[in-house]
């Protein structure tokens, strides 16, 4: 065992920048784990500035000056930011109402299925329905409630934390305006030779920017279309369902399955097996089909070159570690790990 570990470190850690890269990864992991909640405004601001930098680049490519491009980009951010803040009181009210009504929705769906089992015993029996609810009712409402509580906690924290509200626009402003200066502060502590770190960042930047940009647009479009369609149909909790459907695109493979359960349950609770419910259900599935077959390929393409098995594994691992937020961050973290493994040199391969 000792010889294996000795050989491993000799083959994979033989240059200064490899230790620097390992040190940075360890520090980032420690910060994320222990003080992640404390420095959340910084993480959020960096992510927003990272996305807005792409918008700013588009303006510069249209022959606008760097200063004018910055002002246009920051104005777009402020409009979007204040729109979200103004909608938060209504959203938090809907979430609180839905959490209170969740037990009644679950009981209604169970009674409806029991009634269907009584009417159509050839398809499924009452015992089968009870068995399904005995195994699933213990965790499905819990998952839905936890997601809603997480959303409500996050939105309430944003509303109540004045410092948080003021800090994010200020940080975004400086991260976007003084990007080069900020990066110079960061690179000051890195070794002079940093080709490995540059390769990791280059690969990660290409993959992650495409993923984050594509998912942000997909989430915005799907969430907006769902909310508008549900408002037209008069669906209860239309905005919350629109947010959940929009956020579901951030969880590959599992997101659409998880969000379908509360969507169908709320539709059943509101209309039962009425014609309005079927119209609502067809509308929802049409949105999912258009997202999966048109919007997702158009926005994402092959931005994240991860095998589906690795995506599932990362969702299971990081979802198990950090719960709901781990599900959202699984693919970006897996992309970082892939970038490190892809470019990390091995001594036998170095001439």
Secondary structure, DSSP 8 states (H G I E B T S, - for coil): -HHHHHHHHHHH--SHHHHHHHHHHHHHHHHHHHSTTTTHHHHHHHHHHHHHHHHHHHHHHTT--HHHHHHHHHHHHHHHHHHHHHHHHHHHHHHHHHHHHHHHHHHHHHHHHHHHHHH-TTT--HHHHHHHHHHHTTTHHHHHHHHHHHHHHHHHHHHH-HHHHHHHHHHHHHHHHTHHHHHHHHHTTS-S--HHHHHHHHHHHHHHHHHHHHHHHHHHHHHHHHHHHHHHHT-TTHHHHHHHHHHHTTSTTTHHHHHHHHHHHHHHHHHSSSHHHHHHHHHHHHHHHHIIIIIHHHHHTTSS---HHHHHHHHHHHHHHHTHHHHHHHHHHHHHHHHHHHH---GGG--
